[in-house]
Structure formats: C-alpha cells, structure tokens
Amino acid sequence: MKKIDWLHPRLPFCSTTLVTVFDDRKDRTNIIAVSDILVCCYAPLYIAMCIRPKRYSHHLLLNTLNFCVNIPGNSLLKEVDLCGNCSGHDTDKFKKTGLTPIPCRSIMLTEAVKQCYGHIECKIEQPSTHIIHLGEHTVFIGKVLNSWADQDMLDEKGQIKIESAQPIIYVSYQREMGGQGKYHLMGELIGKQGFSNKKGGKGNGR
C-alpha cells in the first residue's frame, strides 16, 4: 500500500500503538506495545506516552530521544500482543512477529513498522522538561516531526477512516488484583461533536 503524507495526524483515543525506538546496544530497532499515549498539544503537535522505568525500552528512549508511533489495525492483534509480552532485551521483535522494518523519514536510526497504517515520528527536544518521572511511570513528550499513512486509510480531508482502520483498544486491569488486560475494537460512528446543539453548531464551550 502506498504511504503518503499525513498532514493532520490524530491518535484514536485509548488506541494501542506499536512504538519503535532504536536499540544502540544491539544495533536494531525495538518495538513496544503502548496504550498509555495521546496527543497532548496540537499547535505545535506533541505526543505524550507513559513507560514504566523497569521496561527495557525506558533506557532506549533516554538514550535516543526519539521514537515513532505506529498505529496498527485489528489484523495485527497477535503481533501487538507478542510485542507487549516479550522483552527487547533478548528478543528481536521484528523477527519474532514477522513485521517489516522500513526507514523513518525524519528521525535517524529508528525504523517504522510497514504493516501499520499510520506513522508519527517524534523527537524529545527538551529532555529536562519533556521527560517527567511520575512514580511508577515516566512520561515522554515528543514533538511531531513527520507523519505519514496508508493512502487508502485517509479520507478526502486527510483524516483516518476509523471504520476501515479499526484501531485496537486495550483496557488495562490491575494485575495485582488478578486482572488481565483485554483488547476491544473501535469502529462504529455513533455521533458527531455538537449534535446535541439544536442549531447544529459545533460549539466550543467546555
């Protein structure tokens, strides 16, 4: 599928992503399954994600200060689950999953995942303020440098066609309480912002 510029990238809320970051120790790109991720600023565009310090990829992010957010559809559920249940310390996740690495456009060394429909390249420009240590998680905030997507997944306005893309939603449950994370589908359109306004206006009140 042809990849084209994605001029207005947005992350489906609560969607599971495959974040890639370069591993300088092993000279390869590692893949992390991340659901704690969101757009935290639109102008300029920034993405924030949370990673536990004990995760192998935590130190990779501290070293490289860049990452690529790859958005998978539900056809990649098994690969997503594999990436979230093995460590890059002793596993080449591209080889284990059969996913294909392709070059990023604006960040060095880190590769993207070809089979994903959307790619957002980010750089942590100010580590002193854009890496925030909060208890059991660290928040990494990256400025978006480039974004691109499968042509057939974008509508005429350059927005992702959610019904076609079918992002994976991960619902986390506390393992300490015997819970187990579950995957769900996103896809059905049930309304548009402002529909409750009798005049049909979009509104901007909060």
C-alpha positions in Angstrom: 0.0 0.0 0.0 1.3 3.5 -0.9 2.3 5.6 2.0 1.6 9.4 1.7 2.0 12.4 3.9 -0.5 12.6 6.8 -0.9 16.3 7.3 -3.2 16.2 10.3 -2.3 13.2 12.4 -4.5 12.2 15.3 -4.4 9.2 17.6 -7.7 7.4 18.2 -8.3 7.8 21.9 -7.1 4.9 24.0 -5.8 3.0 21.0 -2.9 0.6 21.3 0.2 1.5 19.3 3.4 -0.1 18.3 6.1 2.4 19.3 9.6 1.9 17.8 12.9 3.1 19.2 16.4 2.3 18.3 18.5 0.0 20.5 22.1 1.2 20.3 23.3 -1.8 22.3 22.0 -4.4 19.8 22.1 -2.1 16.7 18.4 -2.7 15.9 15.0 -1.1 16.4 12.9 -2.4 19.2 9.1 -2.4 19.2 7.0 -1.5 22.3 3.2 -2.1 22.6 1.9 1.2 24.2 -1.6 2.2 25.0 -0.9 5.0 27.5 -0.3 7.5 24.7 -2.1 10.6 23.5 -1.8 13.9 21.7 -1.1 16.5 24.5 -0.8 19.6 22.3 -2.0 20.5 18.8 -0.1 23.6 18.0 2.7 22.7 17.8 1.9 19.0 17.8 3.2 16.9 20.7 2.6 13.3 21.8 3.0 12.1 25.3 3.4 8.5 26.3 3.9 6.7 29.6 6.6 3.9 30.1 7.5 2.1 33.3 11.2 2.6 34.3 11.6 -1.2 34.6 10.8 -1.7 30.9 13.7 -2.4 28.6 12.7 0.4 26.2 12.8 3.0 29.0 16.6 3.4 28.8 16.4 3.3 25.0 14.2 6.3 24.9 16.5 8.1 27.3 19.4 7.4 25.0 17.9 8.1 21.6 15.4 10.8 22.5 13.2 9.9 19.5 10.5 7.4 18.7 8.0 6.5 16.0 4.4 5.8 16.9 3.0 3.2 14.5 -0.8 2.6 14.6 -1.9 -1.0 13.9 -5.3 -2.2 12.8 -7.0 -5.2 14.3 -5.4 -7.6 11.8 -2.2 -7.1 13.7 -3.7 -8.1 17.1 -1.4 -11.2 17.5 1.7 -9.2 16.7 0.7 -6.4 19.1 0.2 -8.9 21.9 3.5 -10.6 21.2 5.3 -7.2 21.3 3.7 -6.5 24.6 4.6 -9.8 26.2 8.3 -10.3 25.4 11.3 -8.1 26.1 13.6 -6.5 23.6 16.5 -7.4 25.9 16.5 -10.9 24.5 14.1 -10.8 21.5 14.3 -9.3 18.1 10.6 -8.4 17.8 10.6 -7.8 14.1 11.9 -11.4 13.6 9.6 -12.9 16.2 6.5 -11.2 14.8 7.3 -11.2 11.1 6.7 -7.5 10.9 8.7 -5.5 8.4 11.0 -2.5 9.4 11.1 0.4 7.0 13.1 3.7 7.3 11.6 6.7 9.0 11.6 10.0 7.2 12.8 12.5 9.7 14.5 10.7 12.6 17.7 8.7 12.5 18.2 5.0 13.1 14.8 4.2 14.4 12.6 2.3 11.9 8.9 2.2 11.4 6.5 -0.8 11.1 5.4 -1.2 7.4 2.2 -3.2 8.2 0.8 -0.4 10.4 -1.5 2.1 8.7 -0.2 5.3 10.4 3.2 6.5 11.4 4.1 9.6 13.6 7.8 10.4 14.1 8.7 12.3 17.3 11.7 13.9 18.9 12.2 14.7 22.6 13.6 18.1 22.1 13.9 19.3 25.7 14.7 16.3 28.0 14.9 18.4 31.1 11.2 19.3 30.8 9.8 16.8 28.4 10.8 13.7 30.4 8.8 13.6 33.6 9.2 11.0 36.3 5.9 10.2 38.0 6.1 7.3 40.4 5.7 4.0 38.5 5.7 5.7 35.1 7.8 8.1 33.2 6.1 10.5 30.7 8.0 11.1 27.5 6.8 14.1 25.4 7.9 14.1 21.8 7.4 16.9 19.2 6.0 15.5 15.9 8.5 15.9 13.1 6.7 13.9 10.4 3.7 11.8 9.8 2.5 9.5 7.0 -0.1 6.9 6.5 -1.6 4.3 4.1 -3.3 6.3 1.3 -6.5 4.2 1.4 -6.9 4.8 5.2 -7.2 8.6 4.7 -10.4 10.4 3.7 -10.6 13.5 1.4 -9.8 15.7 4.4 -6.7 13.7 5.3 -8.2 12.1 8.4 -8.1 8.5 9.3 -11.2 6.4 8.3 -11.8 4.8 11.7 -14.4 2.4 10.3 -11.8 1.0 7.9 -8.7 1.2 10.1 -10.4 -0.4 13.1 -7.8 0.6 15.8 -7.2 -1.8 18.7 -8.4 -0.6 22.1 -6.6 -2.0 25.2 -8.3 -1.9 28.5 -5.9 -2.4 31.4 -6.8 -4.1 34.6 -4.6 -4.2 37.7 -2.6 -7.4 37.7 -2.1 -7.1 41.4 -5.8 -7.7 41.8 -5.9 -10.6 39.5 -6.9 -8.6 36.4 -5.9 -9.2 32.8 -5.8 -6.7 30.0 -8.4 -7.1 27.3 -8.5 -5.9 23.6 -11.5 -4.3 22.1 -12.4 -2.9 18.7 -13.2 0.7 17.7 -15.1 1.5 14.6 -18.8 2.4 14.8 -19.7 6.0 14.3 -22.4 6.9 16.8 -22.5 10.7 16.5 -20.6 13.9 15.7 -19.4 16.7 18.1 -22.2 19.3 18.5 -25.1 17.0 17.6 -26.8 17.9 20.9 -27.0 21.5 19.9 -30.4 22.2 18.5 -29.0 24.7 16.0 -26.4 22.1 14.9 -23.5 24.3 15.7 -20.1 22.8 16.7 -19.7 24.9 19.8 -16.5 25.5 21.8 -17.8 25.8 25.4 -16.2 23.5 28.0 
